Amino acid sequence: MVELEKVCMAVCSLARETGAFIRQERTTFTFSKVEHKGHNDLVSFVDKSAEKMLVTGLKTLLPACGFITEENTVSRSESEYQWIIDPLDGTTNFVHGIPCYCISIALTRNKKLVLGVIYEINMDECFYAWEQSPAWLNGNEIRVSGQSKISDSLVATGFPYTNYSRLVPYMEVFDYCMRHSNGLRRLGSAAVDLAYVACGRFEVFYEYGLNAWDVAAGAFLVQQAGGTVTDFSGQDDFVFGREIVAGNTPAHGELLAVIREKFGDR
């Protein structure tokens, strides 16, 4: 039987070690080192090297585990336990020297999330939780915000950067939040957004076009911190369904109703 608490603490240590490498590389990084995977989809040797470090460490922890990774440094394999890894969420921020990016690591058991770790490198903040535990930030228990209305809420989102097919309803939801909330923020890292929902800095977060490695760890943290996470239809296909709404339960419910009205079947 896997001791998830023990594994989680080891993952936190691994994330901090890898984060130290990323932090050091940023001091000499230049745009000439950037590669383009696709339109507005940047990557560098830092992402790839960090992923290799994480994969090596996680294989040592749980040798039989499979992996889903952003940079494909390890072959995807199916197994009872599977890691879902983003070695550098917020690569565009990293490349431009904007201090908001993180490492995101989730673990599933038979496709159910059972562990999540997000390490925000610049703030030296490690968010973590495991199955049946509270969510934690650097040793202190965290909970989602108690603000129940969007009118009292700070809303986080991410701008579509490759898939513009749903831009019209997205902007309609954006307009609603502009008019009815305390404000909107777009930090450039979905994993950080979700960690901030888990600790109550944001009341709610929504975005479409995301991948599993962007949201898996953060979604689990929000759930363990007492929040609600769904896809745009209110169902639970938020890890692989490429759309997510996460927040404290009342704010989530209010925003979800707006999203369902605006997006419909579009």
Secondary structure as GFF3:
##gff-version 3
##sequence-region A 1 266
A	DSSP	alpha_helix	4	26	.	.	.	ID=ss1
A	DSSP	three_ten_helix	31	33	.	.	.	ID=ss2
A	DSSP	beta_strand	34	38	.	.	.	ID=ss3
A	DSSP	beta_strand	41	44	.	.	.	ID=ss4
A	DSSP	alpha_helix	45	61	.	.	.	ID=ss5
A	DSSP	beta_strand	66	69	.	.	.	ID=ss6
A	DSSP	beta_strand	81	89	.	.	.	ID=ss7
A	DSSP	alpha_helix	91	96	.	.	.	ID=ss8
A	DSSP	beta_strand	102	109	.	.	.	ID=ss9
A	DSSP	beta_strand	112	120	.	.	.	ID=ss10
A	DSSP	beta_strand	125	130	.	.	.	ID=ss11
A	DSSP	beta_strand	135	137	.	.	.	ID=ss12
A	DSSP	beta_strand	140	142	.	.	.	ID=ss13
A	DSSP	three_ten_helix	150	152	.	.	.	ID=ss14
A	DSSP	beta_strand	154	157	.	.	.	ID=ss15
A	DSSP	alpha_helix	167	180	.	.	.	ID=ss16
A	DSSP	beta_strand	183	185	.	.	.	ID=ss17
A	DSSP	alpha_helix	190	198	.	.	.	ID=ss18
A	DSSP	beta_strand	204	208	.	.	.	ID=ss19
A	DSSP	alpha_helix	212	224	.	.	.	ID=ss20
A	DSSP	beta_strand	228	230	.	.	.	ID=ss21
A	DSSP	beta_strand	243	247	.	.	.	ID=ss22
A	DSSP	alpha_helix	249	263	.	.	.	ID=ss23
###
